[in-house]
Amino acid sequence: MVGSMQYFRYLILLPWLAGSPSLASAKSAPMVLAPASSWNADYAEDYCRLSRSFGSDKQQIALVIDRFAPGDSFRLMLAGKPMALVAPKGTANIRFGSALPEQRLDFLSGTVGKDIPAWVFGRSNRIRPDDAAETERKKQEDYTLAPITDAEVATITEIAIGRPLRNPVVLATGPMAGAFAALDACTDELLTHWGIDVARHKEVSRPVAPVDSPSNWFKSSDYPREMLAKLQPGLVQVRLIVGADGIPTACHIQQSTDAKGFDDAVCGGMMRRARFDPALDKDGNPIMSYYVNLVRFQPSGS
């Protein structure tokens, strides 16, 4: 039940969310929620966050967008009473703007702030879903996705949320090009704090890449015993600094569930077993770089 999922308390304050029942009435047209706050930017040491609230009273929803490194992917969270679910996980229909295709995105349900229901989307998302060719490329070791274009970003003036809501909702964000530009600037700034040469890194001819599958970096014995006994899952967003020799030199937890045992297991496994083909600069010389990933702990059978 949602009430037992207290470990999804992300470090975020959402004071604008008021207690209220979830959406109950079914309507043919989506409910449009106007902004109830301005964009709030949180430029943390290891990630960049944009958040904003929409609607009021019974329908109030907070939108949270986190980005952990330069690129066009991000982590999405939706928080508010409409997000209340009995199931610990689900799939939501999400559309960014009206011109791009709808996506079906997996999430875990939990709480933030003062027991506010939330959907935490457990993998990196983009405003455009992968097409068939991109899905095929993902099956290869060294795949690359077509970048999101400025023209695509310019089409986003709203975010639509469908199932599993009983009544679909549209968050009237207004043009989001400026918001995503702020994320871009923030993540570039992050690299300077990580000791990365930003100018040199913008021209890499090859990004850092795992030598083998990241699933090989963890063993069943790495699952913290206390969490396993409780059948407690966990999500850990992690960053490695990778030397020019392909060996990680440091591990940093960017965002995590509350249990420290998960954090220790992730950094321990990665520092012992993760090995990489190093990033190459424009001249083909190995350089120090970084690697970010999301590690999910899920008890078998749960």
N, C-alpha and C positions, 0 to 999 in steps of 0.2 A: 504494500500500500504506500501511497505517497507519504503518509505520515512517518513511515519508517525509513525514508530515504534521506535522512538528515545529512548524510555525508556529501551531498551535492551543494554545499554552502560555499559558493565562489565568493571571493573577497570583493564584494560590490555593494554599495549602498543604494537602495532604490526607495527613497523616502516618499516618492509620489504615488506609490502603489497603495491603494486603500483596500481594506477587507470588503469582499463582496462575493456573491454567488457567481458561478460560471454561467455562460450563456445557455439559455434554456429553450428559447423559442426558435423554431425553424422558419427561415424566410427564404424566398426564392432569390433575392438579390443580396449580395454581401453587405455587411454593415461597414461603413466607412468611418474610421476613427481619425479625427484630426489630431495634430500634435498638441500635447499638453505641457511640453517643456521644450527648451532649445536643445541642440546637440550638446552633450557633455563629453569632452575629450579628456581621457586619462592616459597620459604618456608615462607608463611605468618603466622600470629598468629593463624588463625582459619581454614586454609585449605592449601593443598599442590598442586602446579601446575607445570606441564610440558608443554612446548610449543615448536613448531618447524615449520618452513616454508618450503614449497615444491614448486618447479617449479619457473617460472619467467614470467614477462610480463602479457600476457592475461590469463594465467592459474594458477597464483600464489594462493596458499591456505595455510592458517595457521591452524595447528592442536593444540588444547588446551585440556588437560586432567586435570581435577580437582578432588581431593579426599578430603573428609571432615572428615573422621574418619578411623581407621584401618579396613581392610577388602579388598575384591576384587572388589568392585563396584566403579564407578567413574562417573563424569559428563563430557560429550563430547561437544566440540564446534568446528565448522569449520567456518573459516572466509576467505573471498576473493570475488572478483567479480563473480566467478562462482556460488556463493551462492545467487545471486540476484534473488528474487522471488517477484511476485505481491501478492501472497497469504500470509497471516500472519502466516500460519502454514502448516505443511506437514508431510510426512512420507518418510524416506530415506532408501534405501537398503545399508547396511553396512556389510562388512565382515572383521574380524580381522584375518589376515593370510590366507593361502590357504587351511588349513586342517579343520578349524572350520566352522560350518554352517553360511550362510548369515542370517542377522537379518533385520527386518523392525522396525525402530526406529522413534518415533514421535519427532518432533522438532517445535520450534517457530522461525520465522525469524525476524531479527532485524538488528541493526548495532552496531559496536564497533569502537573504535578509531575515526578516521576522516570519519565517515559515511561509513565505510566498511561493506558490507553485511555479515551477519552471520547466521548460524543455531545453535540455542541453544537447545540441547536435554534436555527436561524438566524432565527427571527422571533418577534415577541411572541406569547405564548400566554396563554390564560385557562383557568380550571378547567372552563368549559363551552364546547363547540364552538358555532360560529355555526349558527343555524337557517336555514331557507330564506329567510326574510324579511331576516335580517341579511346573508346572502350577497348578496342583491339590493341592499341599501342600500350595501354596500361598492363597488358599481359606480358610485355617484354621487360627485360631488366633495365634498359636505359631508355625509358619512354619520355617523350616531351609532349605537352599539350599545347594546342594553339592558344596564344595569349588572348586575354580579354582586351578588346579594343576600346579606345576612347568613345567611339560611336555607340558601342553597346552600353557602356556606362551612362552615356548621355540619355539613354531611353528610360532610365529608372527614375520614376517619380512616385512610385508606390510599391508596397510589398503586400502581396495577397497571401492569406493563410486559409487553406481549405480544411479538408479532413485531417485529423479526427475531430475538429470543432463541429458542433452540431449546426452552428450558423457561421458561414464563412465571413472572414474579416479582411478588410483592406486597410493597411496602415498608410495614411496619406503623408508620405515622407517629403514630398516635393523633390525637386532635382537633387540627386545625390552625387553628382560629379565632384562637388566641392568636398563632401564628406570623405569620399574615397581618395581624393587628392591629399587630404590631411593624413590619412592612413599611410599613403605612400611616403610622404615627407617624414612621418614619424618613424617608420621602419628603416628608412635610410639612416636616420639619426641613431637608431639602435645599434647599428653596426659599429659606429665609432666607439660606443661604450664597450663593445665586445672585443675591441682591439683589432678590428678588421679594416683593411685599407679599402675604403668605400669606392674611390675612383678606380682603383685597380680591379676591384671585384665586379664593377659594372661591366667590365669587358672580358670576363672569363670566357674561355673557349670551351671549358667543360666544368660543370659544377661537381661538387663532391658527390660520390655515389658509393653505396654499400657494396662491399666485395661479395657478400652473400645475403640471403634473405634475412631481414631484421627479426623474423620469427625464430631464427636460430640463436639469437642472442639471449634468449630466456629459456629457462628450464622450469618444469613443474615445481621443483623444489624452491624456486624463487618466490612463489606466491606466499606472502606473509601468513604464517600459521593462524594467527588470531583472526585475520580477516577471512581466511578460508573457512575456519570453523563457524563463522557467522554467515557464510555464503555471501560475503560483502564484495561487490564489484568495485572497480576503481578506474579512474581516468587520470592519466598523468601526461601533460604536455612537457616535453623535454628538449633541451638544446645542448648539443655537444660542440665544443671547439675542436676542430680537426686539424692537426699539424700537416705540414707539407709532405710528411712521410705517410700520411693516411691513418695515423694512430690518434685517437682522441686524447686530448690533454686536459680537458675539464668538462664537467657535467653540471648543468644548471636546470633546476625545475622552474619552468615558466609559469605553469598553472597546474593545480592539482586538486583532487579531493582532499579531505581533511587528514586522512590517515598517513602519518609519516612513514609507516612501514612500506607503503607502495613506492614512495619517493626513493627510499633507500634501495629497494629492490631494483628499480629501473636504472638508477645511476650505477649500482654495483654490477648489474648484468652488462650494461653497455660499456663501461670502462674496461671490463675484463675481456669481452668477446667481440665488440664491434670493431670492424676494420673497414677501411675505405680506399677507393681509388681517389687520390687527392684532387682538389680543384686545380685547374690549369689557367694561367693568365693568358692574355691574347697572344703571347709568344710561345705558349706551350710549356711554360715553366710552372712547377708545382708551387702552390701558395697556401698559406693558412686560410681556412674557411670555417664554415659551420654546417651543422646538420640538425634539423628540427623534425620531430615526429610526435605522434600521439600514441601512447601505450595504453591499451585497455586490458584490465584484469577482469575476467569473467569466469566464475566457478562453473565447472561442467555441470550440465543439467539444469542450470538456472535460467 
